[in-house]
Amino acid sequence: MIKQINGKKFADMIISGANNLCNQKSIVDNLNVFPVPDGDTGTNMSLTISAAKKEISANSDKNIYELSKILANATLRGARGNSGVILSQLIRGVNKGIKNKQEIDAFDLANALKSASDTAYGAVMKPTEGTILTVARETAEFALKNASADIDIIEFFEKIVEEANNSLAKTQFILPQLKQAGVVDAGGKGLVCILEGALYALKEDSIIELSDDEVPLTTAVQTTEVEADIKFKYCTEFLINKKAKNVDVFKFKSTIEYYGDCMLVIDDDDVVKVHIHTNTPNLVLGEALRLGELINIKIDNMKYQHDEKVISQADKKQAEKENAMICVSVGEGIKKTFLDLGVDHIIEGGQTMNPSTDDILAAIESVNARNVYVFPNNKNIILAAEQAQKLSDRNVVVIPTKSIPQAISAILVYDEDASVEENKEEMCDVISGVKCVQVTTAVRDTNLDGLEIKTGDILSIIDGKISFTGQKPYDVLLSSIEKIADDDTAVITVFCGEEVTKEEESKLKNALLEEYEDCDITVTHGGQPVYQYIASAE
């Protein structure tokens, strides 16, 4: 009979849960109701929790609270997509719920699950029932009602997993879209996969192995490689467990900035994350010790890193700007359009490749500006952008763009003489009036809002909702533009995907010029994957 979970067991449970989710990520992805090739929930959740596996393995000798703190920090920064952000908030809540515990019993576990649910609900502006949030909440409520001092922790966790599965099964009857498609919620399924993997480690005293070699954790941030001399050769990274809440992190930053470059100091509750390139890591560590205990110390001599090309930050420094813009996009034509509009940094990503919170945070820190506008350009990236906003010490303004056309329209109304508040208001106002069409191919059979969709159908997605289907992308696009254009339309813009030929682009432009002779028509090769066409009418 086991009544406590210690740090070592907790580490095994997390790694086993992460591996179980990774092994089933395709199953979770295929539960997505929207039949577009978005590689969404399973992939994003597995990438989020897998970002912490290495750190958890290296610190399995620590107590359960210290491990949960490491896990919370890693998933917070590794979160990808809405599902990944919510998962990171659940884990953050677990950390809050078991504060200062060396080991946890059934009551502690129940409180941790309740704290996880409360934290995740609090992080979402408009929580939707029938999702991962519901599964987390109902599982936590069950745990609170059934925890007792004499219960075996394995037996208790078995009941928790059983309740999580029961809650998951009910999600398809809560959300109409899930009921129509005959599936359960993908995020809820991902959470159950983690819990089932954790239960396996608890019962069997072993970890579920990865069926694949590893989940790829390649960054989505576009970087530029240049030849440069290394001015500061030691890449120094570590975490500081604050000895007190009110330690002067600003003074610490002000002191160590003279010791090197590429400095990043993130003050996150009772932990400070530090990264700096320096020739005197001993001085940096000495200053850090004034704030608290140091953990996860990593110092690399970059001159000896094999085949490494390092960008010298000293050669890139420039005068601080007042404002800068960051866009998430993919496709050479679309990226060029943004750069031509004055965007300072492109994060390469979007559908099928959601950048993580850390990716967005790194981009924010890379631009030398007081105010940074971030355009996510995808509904599944907005939460990660908002999470990066909270972690940055810059004044970050997230404009909640859900498409490329929305971002272009927002940037076009930017006024460098206006205040940040005025620009934000104007941008948010203009994106609400942009009518957007996305044309793509269905990757699964489904029934959505009464519309029968077969694999291979061409989908017309108007303002985020599937409007109709067809057989040819070109025909679907023309019919879609006809639906969104009206007598007030003055501008029609089309970005053609990577598979659209120049001849097809020319044919499309001529057809639009003939049909909408009073409109300003722009047809550009966007080069984007997934969507054959992205179009807008304004």
Residue pairs with C-beta under 8 A, 6 or more apart in sequence:
1 152
2 152
2 153
2 154
2 202
3 105
3 106
3 150
3 151
3 152
3 153
4 103
4 104
4 105
4 153
5 13
5 64
5 103
5 104
5 105
5 109
5 153
5 202
6 63
6 64
6 102
6 103
7 60
7 61
7 62
7 63
7 64
7 66
7 67
7 102
7 103
8 60
8 61
9 201
9 202
10 64
10 67
10 68
10 104
11 56
11 57
11 59
11 60
11 67
12 60
12 201
12 205
12 206
12 207
13 197
13 198
13 199
13 201
13 202
14 49
14 52
14 53
14 56
14 67
14 71
14 198
15 53
15 56
15 57
15 201
15 207
16 197
16 198
16 200
16 201
16 206
16 207
16 208
17 49
17 193
17 194
17 195
17 196
17 197
17 198
17 201
18 46
18 49
18 50
18 52
18 53
18 194
18 197
19 197
19 207
19 208
19 209
19 210
20 193
20 194
20 196
20 197
20 200
20 208
21 28
21 42
21 45
21 46
21 49
21 190
21 193
21 194
21 197
22 46
22 50
22 210
22 211
22 212
22 215
23 208
23 210
23 211
23 212
24 42
24 193
25 42
25 43
25 45
25 46
25 215
26 42
27 42
27 189
28 41
28 42
28 45
28 186
28 189
28 190
28 193
29 39
29 40
29 41
29 42
29 43
29 186
30 42
30 444
31 41
31 42
31 183
31 184
31 185
31 186
31 189
32 38
32 40
32 41
32 186
33 177
33 178
33 180
33 181
33 183
33 446
33 448
34 448
34 466
35 442
35 443
35 444
35 445
35 446
35 448
35 453
35 455
35 459
35 466
36 351
36 440
36 442
36 443
36 459
36 461
36 530
37 351
37 352
37 440
37 441
37 443
37 530
38 351
38 352
38 380
38 530
39 351
39 352
39 353
40 81
40 83
40 186
40 354
40 380
41 81
41 83
41 186
41 187
41 189
41 190
42 186
42 189
42 190
43 80
44 80
44 81
44 82
44 83
44 84
44 354
44 380
45 81
45 83
45 84
45 87
45 187
45 190
45 191
45 194
46 190
46 215
47 78
47 80
47 84
47 215
47 217
47 356
48 75
48 78
48 79
48 80
48 83
48 84
48 85
48 87
48 88
48 356
49 75
49 87
49 91
49 194
50 78
50 214
50 215
50 217
51 74
51 75
51 77
51 78
51 217
51 356
52 70
52 71
52 74
52 75
52 78
55 70
55 71
55 74
55 296
56 67
56 70
56 71
56 74
58 296
59 66
59 67
59 70
59 295
59 296
60 67
62 70
63 101
63 102
63 103
64 98
64 101
64 102
64 103
64 104
65 95
65 98
65 99
65 100
65 101
65 102
66 295
68 91
68 94
68 95
68 98
69 95
69 241
69 270
69 271
70 239
70 295
70 296
71 91
71 94
71 95
72 88
72 91
72 92
72 94
72 95
73 239
73 268
73 271
73 273
75 84
75 87
75 88
75 91
75 92
76 88
76 92
76 268
76 357
76 387
76 391
77 273
77 356
77 357
77 358
77 361
77 391
78 84
78 88
78 217
78 356
78 357
78 358
79 85
79 87
79 88
79 356
79 357
79 383
79 384
79 387
80 354
80 355
80 356
80 357
80 384
81 354
81 380
81 381
81 383
81 384
82 379
82 380
82 382
82 383
82 384
83 132
83 186
83 187
83 190
84 354
84 356
84 384
85 123
85 357
85 383
85 384
85 387
86 120
86 123
86 124
86 132
86 133
86 187
86 383
87 132
87 187
87 190
87 191
88 357
88 387
89 116
89 119
89 120
89 122
89 123
90 116
90 117
90 119
90 120
90 132
90 136
90 191
91 116
92 116
92 119
93 112
93 115
93 116
93 117
93 118
93 119
93 120
94 112
94 113
94 115
94 116
96 115
96 119
97 108
97 111
97 112
97 113
97 114
97 115
97 116
98 104
98 108
98 111
98 112
101 108
104 112
105 149
105 153
106 147
106 148
106 149
106 151
106 153
106 156
107 147
107 149
109 143
109 147
109 153
109 156
109 157
109 160
110 140
110 143
110 144
110 146
110 147
111 144
113 136
113 139
113 140
113 143
113 144
113 160
114 140
114 141
114 143
114 144
116 136
116 140
117 133
117 136
117 137
117 139
117 140
120 132
120 133
120 136
121 127
121 133
121 137
123 383
124 133
124 383
127 133
128 175
129 174
129 175
130 171
130 172
130 174
130 175
130 178
130 185
131 171
131 175
131 185
131 187
131 188
132 185
132 187
132 188
132 190
132 191
134 167
134 170
134 171
134 174
134 185
134 188
135 164
135 167
135 168
135 171
135 185
135 187
135 188
135 191
135 192
136 191
138 163
138 164
138 167
139 160
139 163
139 164
139 167
139 195
142 159
142 160
142 163
143 156
143 160
143 163
146 156
146 159
147 156
153 202
154 202
154 203
157 198
157 199
157 202
158 199
158 203
160 195
161 192
161 195
161 196
161 199
164 191
164 192
164 195
165 192
167 188
168 184
168 185
168 188
168 189
168 192
169 184
171 178
171 184
171 185
171 188
172 178
172 179
172 182
172 183
172 184
172 185
173 179
175 185
177 448
177 449
178 184
178 185
180 446
180 447
180 448
180 449
180 450
181 446
181 447
181 448
197 208
200 206
200 207
200 208
201 207
201 208
219 355
219 356
219 358
219 359
219 362
220 347
220 348
220 349
220 353
220 354
220 355
220 356
220 359
221 347
221 348
221 355
221 359
221 362
221 363
222 345
222 346
222 347
222 348
223 311
224 311
225 309
225 311
226 309
226 311
227 309
228 310
228 311
228 312
228 315
229 312
230 302
230 303
230 310
230 312
231 261
231 277
231 312
231 314
232 260
232 261
232 262
232 276
232 277
232 278
232 279
233 277
233 279
233 301
233 302
233 303
234 277
234 278
234 279
234 281
234 299
234 300
234 301
234 302
235 262
235 275
235 277
235 298
235 299
235 300
235 302
236 260
236 274
236 275
236 276
236 277
236 278
236 281
236 284
236 285
236 298
236 299
237 274
237 275
237 296
237 297
237 298
237 299
238 274
238 285
238 288
238 294
238 295
238 296
238 297
238 298
239 271
239 272
239 273
239 274
239 294
239 295
239 296
240 271
240 272
240 274
240 288
240 291
240 292
240 293
240 294
240 295
241 270
241 271
241 292
241 293
241 294
241 295
242 270
242 271
242 272
242 291
242 292
243 291
243 292
243 293
244 292
245 270
247 290
247 291
247 292
248 291
249 265
249 267
249 272
249 291
252 265
252 272
252 287
252 288
252 290
252 291
253 263
253 265
255 287
256 263
256 265
256 274
256 276
256 278
256 283
256 284
256 287
256 288
257 263
259 276
259 278
259 279
259 280
259 283
259 284
260 276
260 277
260 278
260 279
260 280
260 284
261 276
261 277
261 313
261 314
262 275
262 276
262 277
262 313
263 275
263 276
263 277
264 273
264 274
264 275
264 276
264 362
264 365
265 272
265 273
265 274
265 275
265 393
266 272
266 273
266 361
266 391
266 392
266 393
267 393
268 391
272 288
272 291
272 292
274 284
274 288
276 284
277 302
277 313
278 284
281 299
285 294
285 297
288 294
302 308
302 310
317 368
318 368
319 368
320 368
320 369
320 370
321 344
321 367
321 368
321 369
321 370
322 369
322 370
322 371
322 416
323 369
323 370
323 371
323 372
323 373
323 416
323 420
324 344
324 345
324 367
324 368
324 369
324 371
324 372
324 373
325 342
325 343
325 344
325 345
325 372
325 373
325 374
325 375
325 411
325 414
326 343
326 344
326 345
326 346
326 347
326 360
326 363
326 364
326 367
326 372
326 373
326 374
326 375
327 338
327 343
327 345
327 346
327 347
327 375
327 377
327 407
328 346
328 347
328 348
328 349
328 350
328 355
328 360
328 375
328 376
328 377
328 378
328 381
328 385
329 335
329 338
329 346
329 347
329 348
329 349
329 350
329 377
329 404
329 407
329 528
330 348
330 349
330 350
330 351
330 353
330 528
330 529
331 495
331 497
331 498
331 526
331 527
331 528
331 529
332 527
333 495
333 496
333 524
333 525
333 526
333 527
333 528
334 404
334 495
334 526
334 527
334 528
335 346
335 348
337 408
337 495
337 524
337 526
338 346
338 407
338 408
338 411
339 346
341 408
341 411
341 412
342 411
343 411
344 367
344 369
345 363
345 366
345 367
347 355
347 359
347 360
347 363
348 355
349 355
349 359
349 381
350 377
350 378
350 381
350 528
350 530
351 378
351 529
351 530
351 531
352 529
352 530
354 378
354 380
354 381
354 384
355 381
355 384
356 384
357 384
357 387
357 388
357 391
358 388
360 374
360 381
360 384
360 385
360 388
361 388
361 391
361 392
364 372
364 374
364 388
364 392
364 394
364 396
365 392
365 394
369 394
370 394
370 395
371 394
371 395
371 396
371 397
371 420
372 392
372 394
372 395
372 396
372 397
373 397
373 399
373 414
373 423
373 427
374 385
374 388
374 389
374 396
374 397
374 398
374 399
375 399
375 401
375 407
375 410
375 411
376 382
376 384
376 385
376 398
376 400
376 401
376 402
377 401
377 402
377 403
377 404
377 406
377 407
378 402
378 403
379 402
379 464
382 398
382 400
382 402
385 398
386 398
388 396
389 396
389 397
389 398
395 420
397 420
397 423
397 424
399 407
399 410
399 424
399 427
399 428
399 431
400 428
400 431
401 407
401 410
401 431
402 436
402 464
403 434
403 436
403 438
403 534
403 536
404 495
404 526
404 528
404 534
405 434
405 436
405 493
405 534
405 535
405 536
406 431
406 434
406 436
406 536
407 431
408 493
408 536
409 430
409 431
409 433
409 434
409 536
409 538
410 427
410 428
410 430
410 431
411 427
412 430
413 426
413 427
413 430
414 423
414 426
414 427
415 422
415 423
415 426
418 426
433 538
434 536
434 538
435 462
435 463
435 484
435 536
435 537
435 538
436 462
436 463
436 464
436 484
436 534
436 535
436 536
437 460
437 461
437 462
437 477
437 480
437 481
437 484
437 533
437 534
437 535
437 536
437 537
438 461
438 531
438 533
438 534
438 535
439 458
439 459
439 460
439 461
439 473
439 476
439 477
439 480
439 531
439 532
439 533
439 534
439 535
440 458
440 459
440 461
440 530
440 531
440 532
441 456
441 457
441 458
441 459
441 473
441 532
442 453
442 454
442 455
442 456
442 457
442 458
442 459
442 469
443 455
444 455
445 453
445 454
445 455
446 453
447 453
448 466
449 465
449 466
451 466
451 468
451 469
453 459
453 466
453 469
454 469
457 469
457 470
457 471
458 469
458 470
458 471
458 472
458 473
458 476
458 532
459 466
459 469
459 476
460 466
460 467
460 468
460 469
460 470
460 476
460 477
460 479
460 480
460 483
461 467
462 480
462 483
462 484
467 480
467 483
468 476
468 479
469 476
470 476
470 479
473 500
473 532
473 533
474 504
474 507
474 508
477 494
477 508
477 532
477 533
477 535
478 508
478 511
478 515
480 535
481 492
481 512
481 535
481 537
484 536
484 537
485 492
485 516
485 519
485 537
486 537
489 516
489 519
489 537
489 538
490 518
490 519
490 520
490 538
491 519
491 520
491 522
491 536
491 537
491 538
492 512
492 516
492 519
492 520
492 521
492 522
492 535
492 536
492 537
493 522
493 524
493 535
493 536
493 538
494 508
494 512
494 522
494 523
494 524
494 533
494 534
494 535
495 524
495 525
495 526
495 528
495 533
495 534
495 535
496 504
496 505
496 508
496 523
496 524
496 525
496 526
496 532
496 533
497 526
497 527
497 528
497 529
497 530
497 531
497 532
497 533
497 534
498 527
498 528
498 529
499 532
500 525
500 532
500 533
502 525
505 523
505 525
508 523
509 521
509 523
512 519
512 521
512 523
513 521
526 534
528 534
